[in-house]
């Protein structure tokens, strides 16, 4: 067993310290219903122990209460009552960072969807105020937690060189492309890797359904806007059909961590989609050399209405 673990750590280049070095920051509220967000993604709906990708970084314009981002997204949704998520990539979010620069970010969430039978609710109404108070205290005690970066306890910082929230260089349309490589890997804890550096980890104890593995991976982008505003641009602000070389946002080198090695997913196992095809689109092409891995292009302009 020790030999297997040693091989896993060598493959992942796991060599990490164990103590947090940074303090918390203020972050945005979660869009619980999802009505104010639009997603474009390529999906791998199978068991896994993490994933990585290289993506180019952009700097779409956002206003207050908006964000535009791209990330590697790890999820376990084995039960409709329980969804657990870890995601990391780049974001432009003036609420989280009080600026419109492109920055490194992460987010984790442990969500409990609580469903009350109508009969139980009616029965509770006839009990005393004391019992009702106890009931509501119980509801409040049920976990529904998660946050971006260091907003709440959870993510453990270990790197003394790289922190979440650092400003990233952005790509130039029809010019130089700036890329980042992001990996999220299960090795006891869920580790976040930036290029060849481990930034930190999410302790296994934060999770239940995703304690041991994930069953869904997304590589994709999300834009968010309140109901009274149109949505911001996604990626470069251009559709993939406008041109891909130096023009469209993309993911490449998308790989799965199977617990021992990084492998390319079978092409037939990948599913692409968008919430609003008229606003944000996608295109899948392939690398010109072996192993001919997929390239996922995405994006679209601002002004998409709710």
Secondary structure, 3 states (H helix, E strand, C coil): CHHHHHHHHHHHCCCCCCCCCCCCCCCCCCCCCCCCEEEEEEEECCCECEEEEEEECCCCCCCCCCEEEEEEEEEEEEECCEEEEEEEEEEEEHHHHCCCCCEEEEEEEEEECCCCCHHHHHHHHCCCHHHHHHHHHHHHHCCCEEEECCCCCCEEECCCCCCCCCECCCCCCCCCCCEEEEEEEECCCEEEEECCEEEEEECHHHCCCCCCCECEEEEEEEEECCCCCCECCECCCCCHHHCCCCCCEEEEEEEEECCCCEECCCHHHEEEEECCCCCCEEEEEECCCCCCCEEEEEEECCCECC
